[in-house]
Amino acid sequence: MLILHIPVRGDFFDQHYGLSEEGATRLSVDLLGVSYDVAKAETERNIGGYYRQQWLYDLFKRNRQTRMLNCGARAYMMLLVGCTIFGYKSFSLVDAKYLPLFRNLSNCGRLTHLSVEK
């Protein structure tokens, strides 16, 4: 895969599987700090393993205010991924399949590798 004509490899680009509504619901409970009912309502609304960008932004703000910083960081990174790299052009949804990559925040540096050829 190329981004701006730079070859990119890494864990992000090996995510070929999608998540069910239930899988996305459970991940958001575990990693984004929301209740099961809130998470279930979000994934049912989106008919699949997706989160709305606005929902992620609202989670980021809420988690920042309540000092749930790891959950807030994950919401922000999912929003960033959804808005810039892997966003749907006709929708404002983010695929939940990327959330497990942010489980261990200290490993985020290895998610992509840019190869710049000289």
N, C-alpha and C positions, 0 to 999 in steps of 0.2 A: 504494500500500500504506500502511496505517496501523499504527503501533505506539503503543499507549496513546493512540489518537485523534490522533496527530501524523502528518501526511503525511510520508513518507520517500521520497527518491529517491536514486539514485546507482548506482555500479557493482555493488554487491551485488545489487541488485534487477533488474539486466539479465542475470543469469546464468540463462538458460533451458535451456541444454544440459547434458547429463550426461556423465560420463566413463566410459569402459570400464574394466575391471579393469586392462588394460595401461596406459592413460593415467594412472590413479590410482597405479599402481606406479611409473611413471617420474617422476611429479611428487614423490612422497614420497622417492625417491632424490635428486632434484635439490634439493628445498627443505626436507626434514625431516632429511636427513643419515643415512638408514638404508641398509643394503645392499639390493641388488636382491632377494636371497632373502627377507629379512625383509619387505620391502614386498610382494612377490608373495604370501607366505603370508597377510599381513593382508587383501589385497583378495580373494584366493580364498576365504578364510574367510567374508567378508561378501557373496560372490556379487555383485560389482559394484564401482563406483567409490565405495566408502565406507570410512571408518575408524571403528573403535570409539572411544568416548570414553575408555575406560580406556587403550587403546593410545596415544592422543595424550597423555594425562596422563603415562604412563610415558616417552614420548619427551621431553616437556618436562623431567621430572626428570633424565633421563640427559643431555640436552644441556646443561642448566644445570651439572651436575657436571663435564662434560668441557669446559666453557667454549665450547661451540658455541652462542653466544648468539642468533644470527640464526635458526638452526634451532629452538632452544628457544622463541623468541618466536613463530615461525610455528605451532608445535604448540600453544602456549598460546592464541593467537588463534583457531585452528581449534576448539579445545575450547570456548572462550568462545562462538563463533558457534553451535556445535552444541548447547551446553547451554541457551542463552538465546533466541536469535533464530530459528534455523532447525532446531531439533532435531525429530526424529521422536518423537512422543508415546508410541508403543508400542515403540520400540527405543532403543538407545543408540548410534546410528550418526550420523556426520557426513558429509555429501555432500562428496566430494573436489573438486567443481567450484568450490568457493570458495578452494581453496589457491592458484591462480595469482594471485589478488588480493593475496596477501601476498608475491609474488616480490620486489618492491621495497618494503621496509619504510618508506622515507621517503614513499611515496605513500599510506599508509594513511589519512591525514586526509581524503582526498577520496572515500572509499568510500561514505559516506552523507551525505545533506544533509537536515537537518530543516527543515521549513517551518512556522513557527509563525505562524498568522494572528491578527491582532489584531481 
